[in-house]
Amino acid sequence: MQRSRGGSSVMGGDSDLDRLFSALADPTRRSLLARLTVGPAKITDLARPYRMSLPAVSKHLRILEEAGLIGRKIDGRVHRITLKGRRLEEVEVWLDPFRSYWAEALRGLKLEVERQRPRHPSRRSPPGASRSPERDPGRARRERARG
């Protein structure tokens, strides 16, 4: 297993996968990808909802493009951006072993909770059942108000 630039190990040491997760780490870039699930868009349309300059949005798009998450078609001065789903499938494949881990951990937790649950119903009174005046100090006052 190789080390990434940050010093942490990554499954397989795949720097391409590191680039992919780095691109996905930013909320603005994730939002841009979410918008592209609707369909291709021009950069100006993608930039409209953000309070940042067009060059700043372009930089985010360049990072997504370098990670292989988006494609770009240029027609004169108009750049159309499209989502490339194949790279997201790679993320899903990488995450799959973790799903199995958490599914097993949650199964174990469920079994433990069920094991600790009381086997017979609670002996507490159901909601709304009458209480003795000692346990319900407001009961005497309510009875006087009714009477």
Rosetta constraint file for C-alpha pairs under 8 A:
AtomPair CA 1 CA 9 HARMONIC 6.75 0.50
AtomPair CA 1 CA 10 HARMONIC 7.15 0.50
AtomPair CA 1 CA 11 HARMONIC 6.79 0.50
AtomPair CA 1 CA 12 HARMONIC 5.46 0.50
AtomPair CA 1 CA 13 HARMONIC 5.39 0.50
AtomPair CA 2 CA 9 HARMONIC 6.13 0.50
AtomPair CA 2 CA 10 HARMONIC 7.06 0.50
AtomPair CA 2 CA 12 HARMONIC 6.88 0.50
AtomPair CA 2 CA 13 HARMONIC 4.40 0.50
AtomPair CA 2 CA 14 HARMONIC 7.88 0.50
AtomPair CA 3 CA 7 HARMONIC 5.44 0.50
AtomPair CA 3 CA 8 HARMONIC 5.65 0.50
AtomPair CA 3 CA 9 HARMONIC 4.58 0.50
AtomPair CA 3 CA 10 HARMONIC 6.67 0.50
AtomPair CA 3 CA 13 HARMONIC 6.03 0.50
AtomPair CA 4 CA 8 HARMONIC 5.73 0.50
AtomPair CA 4 CA 9 HARMONIC 6.02 0.50
AtomPair CA 4 CA 10 HARMONIC 6.80 0.50
AtomPair CA 4 CA 13 HARMONIC 6.68 0.50
AtomPair CA 4 CA 15 HARMONIC 6.72 0.50
AtomPair CA 4 CA 18 HARMONIC 7.37 0.50
AtomPair CA 9 CA 13 HARMONIC 6.50 0.50
AtomPair CA 10 CA 14 HARMONIC 6.84 0.50
AtomPair CA 10 CA 18 HARMONIC 7.59 0.50
AtomPair CA 14 CA 18 HARMONIC 6.42 0.50
AtomPair CA 15 CA 19 HARMONIC 6.18 0.50
AtomPair CA 16 CA 20 HARMONIC 6.31 0.50
AtomPair CA 16 CA 67 HARMONIC 7.35 0.50
AtomPair CA 17 CA 21 HARMONIC 6.24 0.50
AtomPair CA 18 CA 22 HARMONIC 6.00 0.50
AtomPair CA 19 CA 23 HARMONIC 6.15 0.50
AtomPair CA 19 CA 67 HARMONIC 5.69 0.50
AtomPair CA 20 CA 24 HARMONIC 6.37 0.50
AtomPair CA 20 CA 64 HARMONIC 8.00 0.50
AtomPair CA 20 CA 67 HARMONIC 5.03 0.50
AtomPair CA 20 CA 68 HARMONIC 7.58 0.50
AtomPair CA 20 CA 69 HARMONIC 7.75 0.50
AtomPair CA 20 CA 87 HARMONIC 7.86 0.50
AtomPair CA 21 CA 25 HARMONIC 6.04 0.50
AtomPair CA 22 CA 26 HARMONIC 7.48 0.50
AtomPair CA 23 CA 29 HARMONIC 6.92 0.50
AtomPair CA 23 CA 63 HARMONIC 6.22 0.50
AtomPair CA 23 CA 64 HARMONIC 5.82 0.50
AtomPair CA 23 CA 67 HARMONIC 6.58 0.50
AtomPair CA 24 CA 29 HARMONIC 6.46 0.50
AtomPair CA 24 CA 30 HARMONIC 5.86 0.50
AtomPair CA 25 CA 29 HARMONIC 7.82 0.50
AtomPair CA 25 CA 30 HARMONIC 7.60 0.50
AtomPair CA 26 CA 30 HARMONIC 6.35 0.50
AtomPair CA 27 CA 31 HARMONIC 6.08 0.50
AtomPair CA 28 CA 32 HARMONIC 6.21 0.50
AtomPair CA 28 CA 60 HARMONIC 7.73 0.50
AtomPair CA 29 CA 33 HARMONIC 6.23 0.50
AtomPair CA 29 CA 60 HARMONIC 6.14 0.50
AtomPair CA 29 CA 61 HARMONIC 7.39 0.50
AtomPair CA 29 CA 64 HARMONIC 7.17 0.50
AtomPair CA 30 CA 34 HARMONIC 6.17 0.50
AtomPair CA 31 CA 35 HARMONIC 6.27 0.50
AtomPair CA 32 CA 36 HARMONIC 6.37 0.50
AtomPair CA 32 CA 46 HARMONIC 6.85 0.50
AtomPair CA 33 CA 37 HARMONIC 6.60 0.50
AtomPair CA 33 CA 83 HARMONIC 6.84 0.50
AtomPair CA 34 CA 38 HARMONIC 7.66 0.50
AtomPair CA 35 CA 39 HARMONIC 7.59 0.50
AtomPair CA 35 CA 46 HARMONIC 7.62 0.50
AtomPair CA 36 CA 40 HARMONIC 5.86 0.50
AtomPair CA 36 CA 41 HARMONIC 6.95 0.50
AtomPair CA 36 CA 81 HARMONIC 7.77 0.50
AtomPair CA 36 CA 82 HARMONIC 6.34 0.50
AtomPair CA 36 CA 83 HARMONIC 5.68 0.50
AtomPair CA 37 CA 83 HARMONIC 6.71 0.50
AtomPair CA 39 CA 82 HARMONIC 6.84 0.50
AtomPair CA 39 CA 83 HARMONIC 7.67 0.50
AtomPair CA 40 CA 80 HARMONIC 6.33 0.50
AtomPair CA 40 CA 81 HARMONIC 5.39 0.50
AtomPair CA 40 CA 82 HARMONIC 4.56 0.50
AtomPair CA 40 CA 83 HARMONIC 7.16 0.50
AtomPair CA 41 CA 45 HARMONIC 6.29 0.50
AtomPair CA 41 CA 46 HARMONIC 6.49 0.50
AtomPair CA 41 CA 80 HARMONIC 5.40 0.50
AtomPair CA 41 CA 81 HARMONIC 5.35 0.50
AtomPair CA 41 CA 82 HARMONIC 6.88 0.50
AtomPair CA 42 CA 46 HARMONIC 6.36 0.50
AtomPair CA 42 CA 78 HARMONIC 6.82 0.50
AtomPair CA 42 CA 79 HARMONIC 5.65 0.50
AtomPair CA 42 CA 80 HARMONIC 4.57 0.50
AtomPair CA 42 CA 81 HARMONIC 6.07 0.50
AtomPair CA 43 CA 47 HARMONIC 6.07 0.50
AtomPair CA 43 CA 54 HARMONIC 7.98 0.50
AtomPair CA 43 CA 57 HARMONIC 7.90 0.50
AtomPair CA 43 CA 58 HARMONIC 7.32 0.50
AtomPair CA 43 CA 78 HARMONIC 7.96 0.50
AtomPair CA 43 CA 79 HARMONIC 6.26 0.50
AtomPair CA 43 CA 80 HARMONIC 6.72 0.50
AtomPair CA 43 CA 81 HARMONIC 6.92 0.50
AtomPair CA 44 CA 48 HARMONIC 6.22 0.50
AtomPair CA 44 CA 54 HARMONIC 7.22 0.50
AtomPair CA 47 CA 52 HARMONIC 7.67 0.50
AtomPair CA 47 CA 53 HARMONIC 7.86 0.50
AtomPair CA 47 CA 54 HARMONIC 6.34 0.50
AtomPair CA 47 CA 57 HARMONIC 6.00 0.50
AtomPair CA 52 CA 56 HARMONIC 6.22 0.50
AtomPair CA 52 CA 57 HARMONIC 6.92 0.50
AtomPair CA 53 CA 57 HARMONIC 6.52 0.50
AtomPair CA 54 CA 58 HARMONIC 6.07 0.50
AtomPair CA 55 CA 59 HARMONIC 6.16 0.50
AtomPair CA 56 CA 60 HARMONIC 6.57 0.50
AtomPair CA 57 CA 61 HARMONIC 6.27 0.50
AtomPair CA 58 CA 62 HARMONIC 6.06 0.50
AtomPair CA 59 CA 63 HARMONIC 6.38 0.50
AtomPair CA 60 CA 64 HARMONIC 6.38 0.50
AtomPair CA 61 CA 65 HARMONIC 6.03 0.50
AtomPair CA 61 CA 70 HARMONIC 7.78 0.50
AtomPair CA 62 CA 66 HARMONIC 6.09 0.50
AtomPair CA 63 CA 67 HARMONIC 6.25 0.50
AtomPair CA 64 CA 68 HARMONIC 6.36 0.50
AtomPair CA 64 CA 69 HARMONIC 5.33 0.50
AtomPair CA 64 CA 70 HARMONIC 5.96 0.50
AtomPair CA 65 CA 69 HARMONIC 5.69 0.50
AtomPair CA 65 CA 70 HARMONIC 4.95 0.50
AtomPair CA 65 CA 71 HARMONIC 6.21 0.50
AtomPair CA 65 CA 72 HARMONIC 7.81 0.50
AtomPair CA 68 CA 84 HARMONIC 7.02 0.50
AtomPair CA 68 CA 87 HARMONIC 6.44 0.50
AtomPair CA 69 CA 83 HARMONIC 6.20 0.50
AtomPair CA 69 CA 84 HARMONIC 5.08 0.50
AtomPair CA 69 CA 85 HARMONIC 6.98 0.50
AtomPair CA 69 CA 86 HARMONIC 7.91 0.50
AtomPair CA 69 CA 87 HARMONIC 5.84 0.50
AtomPair CA 69 CA 88 HARMONIC 7.25 0.50
AtomPair CA 70 CA 81 HARMONIC 6.59 0.50
AtomPair CA 70 CA 82 HARMONIC 5.43 0.50
AtomPair CA 70 CA 83 HARMONIC 4.51 0.50
AtomPair CA 70 CA 84 HARMONIC 5.00 0.50
AtomPair CA 71 CA 81 HARMONIC 5.67 0.50
AtomPair CA 71 CA 82 HARMONIC 5.08 0.50
AtomPair CA 71 CA 83 HARMONIC 6.31 0.50
AtomPair CA 71 CA 84 HARMONIC 6.49 0.50
AtomPair CA 72 CA 79 HARMONIC 6.36 0.50
AtomPair CA 72 CA 80 HARMONIC 5.59 0.50
AtomPair CA 72 CA 81 HARMONIC 4.67 0.50
AtomPair CA 72 CA 82 HARMONIC 6.36 0.50
AtomPair CA 73 CA 79 HARMONIC 5.69 0.50
AtomPair CA 73 CA 80 HARMONIC 5.11 0.50
AtomPair CA 73 CA 81 HARMONIC 6.56 0.50
AtomPair CA 74 CA 78 HARMONIC 5.83 0.50
AtomPair CA 74 CA 79 HARMONIC 4.57 0.50
AtomPair CA 74 CA 80 HARMONIC 6.34 0.50
AtomPair CA 75 CA 79 HARMONIC 6.41 0.50
AtomPair CA 75 CA 80 HARMONIC 7.95 0.50
AtomPair CA 84 CA 88 HARMONIC 7.69 0.50
AtomPair CA 85 CA 89 HARMONIC 6.47 0.50
AtomPair CA 86 CA 90 HARMONIC 6.67 0.50
AtomPair CA 87 CA 91 HARMONIC 6.75 0.50
AtomPair CA 88 CA 92 HARMONIC 6.43 0.50
AtomPair CA 89 CA 93 HARMONIC 6.24 0.50
AtomPair CA 90 CA 94 HARMONIC 6.18 0.50
AtomPair CA 91 CA 95 HARMONIC 6.14 0.50
AtomPair CA 92 CA 96 HARMONIC 6.11 0.50
AtomPair CA 95 CA 99 HARMONIC 6.57 0.50
AtomPair CA 96 CA 100 HARMONIC 6.66 0.50
AtomPair CA 97 CA 101 HARMONIC 6.37 0.50
AtomPair CA 98 CA 102 HARMONIC 6.19 0.50
AtomPair CA 99 CA 103 HARMONIC 5.97 0.50
AtomPair CA 100 CA 104 HARMONIC 6.19 0.50
AtomPair CA 101 CA 105 HARMONIC 6.20 0.50
AtomPair CA 102 CA 106 HARMONIC 5.97 0.50
AtomPair CA 103 CA 107 HARMONIC 6.14 0.50
AtomPair CA 104 CA 108 HARMONIC 6.27 0.50
AtomPair CA 105 CA 109 HARMONIC 6.28 0.50
AtomPair CA 106 CA 110 HARMONIC 6.10 0.50
AtomPair CA 107 CA 111 HARMONIC 6.29 0.50
AtomPair CA 108 CA 112 HARMONIC 6.24 0.50
AtomPair CA 109 CA 113 HARMONIC 6.18 0.50
AtomPair CA 110 CA 114 HARMONIC 6.14 0.50
AtomPair CA 111 CA 115 HARMONIC 6.03 0.50
AtomPair CA 112 CA 116 HARMONIC 6.26 0.50
AtomPair CA 113 CA 117 HARMONIC 6.15 0.50
AtomPair CA 118 CA 122 HARMONIC 7.98 0.50
AtomPair CA 125 CA 129 HARMONIC 6.08 0.50
AtomPair CA 131 CA 135 HARMONIC 6.21 0.50
AtomPair CA 131 CA 136 HARMONIC 6.03 0.50
AtomPair CA 132 CA 136 HARMONIC 6.22 0.50
AtomPair CA 133 CA 137 HARMONIC 5.68 0.50
AtomPair CA 133 CA 138 HARMONIC 7.72 0.50
AtomPair CA 133 CA 139 HARMONIC 5.95 0.50
AtomPair CA 133 CA 140 HARMONIC 6.56 0.50
AtomPair CA 137 CA 141 HARMONIC 7.91 0.50
AtomPair CA 138 CA 142 HARMONIC 6.30 0.50
AtomPair CA 139 CA 143 HARMONIC 6.20 0.50
AtomPair CA 140 CA 144 HARMONIC 6.21 0.50
AtomPair CA 141 CA 145 HARMONIC 6.23 0.50
AtomPair CA 142 CA 146 HARMONIC 6.31 0.50
AtomPair CA 143 CA 147 HARMONIC 6.20 0.50
